Amino acid sequence: MKKINILRCTVPLILSIILVLVSACTPTTSPTGVVEVRATDAPAEGVSNILVTAGNIQIHRADAPEDSWITVVSQEKTFDLVAIQGAEVFLGSENVSSGNYTQIRLDVTKVIVTLNGVNITAKLPSDKLKVVGTWEVKAGEKTILTLDFQADTFVVMTGNDTVQVKPVIKLDVSQGERPLKTK
């Protein structure tokens, strides 16, 4: 009788130890969420097109060193700020570690403004545009970052058919699934 009781206690104990050892050896991964980047625009006056070519869209995690950026979109995309007035264009998305983020930046390689049927290449103050704001990426959820280009102040006509870019971009952050805004 005592042998059976010892076995009844010993077998579950051994199985519990094995389970703990196996689970301790299983690699852990930090939870991730999806970051999706979109662009939209406020109405522009006096121009028929504002073609922005951007790529290498990156975000910065709050607790990371300043030179540590996470690429969300690597390929170049061209979009027309006039065409997306009141709508959005999808730029890309990426799975990233959940947590708090503080900045988004993008390389702007070219801005072409069509004024009175003539294409003018705008002068850029820098090849990188940086937008500072805070948002949280939650595990298993989508975080949508919408770059709202303020086209009416984004391009400035300086005379003699020259155009300069004065980057005015508002960052709108939303959580969860949401379809692209269309006209």
C-alpha positions in Angstrom: 0.0 0.0 0.0 2.8 2.4 0.8 4.6 1.7 -2.5 1.5 2.8 -4.4 1.2 6.1 -2.5 4.9 6.9 -3.1 4.4 6.3 -6.8 1.3 8.4 -6.9 3.3 11.3 -5.4 6.5 10.8 -7.2 5.2 10.4 -10.8 3.3 13.8 -10.7 6.3 15.5 -9.1 8.7 14.2 -11.8 6.3 15.2 -14.6 6.0 18.7 -13.1 9.8 19.1 -12.9 10.1 18.0 -16.6 7.4 20.4 -17.6 9.1 23.3 -15.8 12.5 22.4 -17.4 11.0 22.1 -20.9 9.1 25.4 -20.6 12.3 27.2 -19.3 14.2 26.0 -22.4 11.5 27.4 -24.8 12.8 30.7 -26.3 10.7 33.7 -25.5 9.8 36.3 -28.1 8.7 39.8 -27.3 5.1 40.5 -28.4 4.7 42.4 -31.6 2.1 44.6 -33.2 1.8 46.0 -36.7 2.7 49.6 -37.6 1.0 50.8 -40.8 1.9 54.1 -42.4 -0.5 56.2 -44.5 -0.5 59.7 -46.0 -3.3 62.2 -46.4 -3.5 65.9 -47.2 -5.4 69.1 -46.6 -6.6 70.9 -49.7 -3.9 72.8 -51.7 -4.6 76.1 -53.6 -3.1 77.1 -56.9 -1.5 73.9 -58.0 -2.8 70.9 -59.9 -0.3 68.3 -58.6 2.2 67.9 -55.7 4.1 64.7 -56.4 6.1 63.6 -53.3 8.6 60.7 -53.7 9.5 59.3 -50.3 11.0 56.1 -49.0 13.0 54.6 -46.1 10.2 55.4 -43.6 11.5 54.6 -40.1 10.3 54.8 -36.5 12.1 55.4 -33.3 11.4 53.4 -30.1 11.3 55.5 -26.9 13.8 53.5 -25.0 16.3 53.0 -27.9 19.5 54.9 -28.6 19.1 58.0 -30.8 20.9 56.3 -33.7 18.6 53.2 -33.6 15.8 53.3 -36.1 13.4 50.6 -37.3 12.5 50.5 -41.0 8.8 50.2 -41.7 8.9 51.0 -45.4 12.1 50.6 -47.4 10.9 51.0 -51.0 10.2 54.4 -52.6 6.6 55.5 -53.1 5.3 58.5 -55.1 2.0 60.0 -54.2 0.1 63.1 -55.2 -0.9 65.4 -52.3 -3.6 67.0 -54.5 -5.1 63.6 -55.5 -5.4 62.4 -51.9 -7.2 65.4 -50.5 -9.7 64.0 -48.0 -8.4 60.5 -48.7 -5.4 58.4 -47.7 -2.8 56.4 -49.5 -1.1 53.2 -48.1 2.6 53.5 -47.9 3.5 50.2 -46.1 3.5 48.3 -42.8 5.7 46.2 -40.7 5.6 44.0 -37.5 7.5 45.7 -34.8 8.0 45.1 -31.0 5.3 46.4 -28.9 6.1 49.5 -26.8 6.3 53.2 -26.9 7.6 55.1 -29.9 8.5 58.8 -30.3 9.4 59.7 -33.9 8.8 58.8 -37.5 11.1 60.0 -40.3 11.2 59.5 -44.1 13.6 60.2 -46.9 12.0 62.6 -49.4 14.0 62.3 -52.6 11.8 64.6 -54.8 8.8 66.9 -54.8 7.4 68.0 -58.1 4.7 70.7 -58.2 2.6 71.3 -61.3 1.8 75.0 -61.5 -0.2 76.2 -64.5 0.6 73.0 -66.4 4.4 73.3 -65.8 6.2 70.8 -63.6 8.6 72.5 -61.2 11.0 70.5 -59.0 10.7 72.0 -55.5 13.7 72.8 -53.3 13.9 70.7 -50.1 15.4 72.0 -46.9 16.6 68.5 -46.1 16.4 65.0 -47.6 14.9 63.7 -44.3 11.6 64.8 -42.8 11.1 64.0 -39.1 7.8 64.1 -37.2 7.9 64.0 -33.5 5.0 62.5 -31.6 4.3 59.7 -29.1 2.3 56.5 -29.7 2.1 53.0 -28.4 2.2 49.8 -30.4 0.1 47.2 -28.6 0.8 43.5 -28.8 -1.4 41.8 -31.4 -2.9 45.1 -32.6 -2.5 47.5 -35.6 -1.3 51.0 -35.0 -2.0 53.3 -37.9 0.3 56.3 -38.4 -1.2 58.8 -40.8 1.1 61.5 -42.1 -1.2 64.5 -42.8 0.8 66.7 -45.2 -0.6 70.3 -45.0 -0.2 71.0 -48.7 -1.5 74.5 -48.5 1.6 75.3 -46.4 3.9 72.4 -47.5 4.8 74.2 -50.8 5.7 77.9 -51.0 5.8 79.7 -54.3 8.8 82.0 -54.1 8.4 83.8 -57.5 10.2 83.3 -60.8 8.6 79.8 -61.0 10.5 78.5 -58.0 9.0 76.4 -55.3 10.3 75.5 -51.8 9.1 72.8 -49.5 8.3 73.9 -45.9 7.5 70.6 -44.3 4.3 70.9 -42.3 3.2 67.4 -41.4 0.7 66.4 -38.7 0.9 62.9 -37.2 -2.5 61.2 -36.6 -2.3 57.9 -34.6 -5.2 55.4 -34.4 -5.4 51.8 -33.1 -7.1 48.9 -34.6 -8.4 48.0 -38.1 -9.7 50.8 -40.2 -10.2 51.0 -44.0 -8.3 53.6 -46.0 -10.2 56.8 -46.4 -11.3 57.3 -50.0 -13.0 60.1 -51.7 
